[in-house]
Amino acid sequence: MTDIELQEKLASIDKLQAETHKLVADTIHLEKKNKWFEFTLVLALIAATVAVTKLFL
């Protein structure tokens, strides 16, 4: 393997590592966002239950 081939392989590995890092960061962000969305849905469900309860009582 020549130096040029080795440099090309290293450059492609660096590029793949950068893409992997971005994907991991995006995944972590989406997981946090999903948790907040689920929390908001639970609050909305509680509010809807309270509203229906007041309506029928």
N, C-alpha and C positions, 0 to 999 in steps of 0.2 A: 504494500500500500504506500503510495507516494505521499509526500507532504500535502500536496494540493487536495488529494482525495480525503486525507485525514481532516484537513481544515473544512472541507465541504461537509463531511459527516458531523463534525463538531458544531458547525453552524446550524445544520438541520436539527441536531439534538437540542441546541439552545432555543431554537424556534419552537420546537415541540414542548419544551419545558415552560416557556412563556405562555403558550396556549393552554397548557394544563393548569398552570397557576391561575390564569384568568377564569377557566371553567370552574375550578374549585372555589374561587372567590364568588363567582356568580351563584353557585349552588348554595353556599353558606348564606348569601344575601336572600335568596329565594326561600330558604328554610325559615329564616327569621321573619320574612314577610308573611309566609304562610301561617306561622304561629300567631302573628297579630291579627290576621284575617280570621282565623278560627276563634280567637278571643272575642273579636267584634261580633261574629255570628252568635256566639254564646250570649253575649250581652243583649243582642237583638232578640233572641229567643226568650230570654228572661223578661224583657220589656213587653214583648207580645203576649206572654203568659199573664203578666200583671194586668195588661190592658183588657184581655179577654175575661179575666177573673172579675175585674171591676165592672165590666159590662154586664155580666150575668148575675152578679150578686147584689 
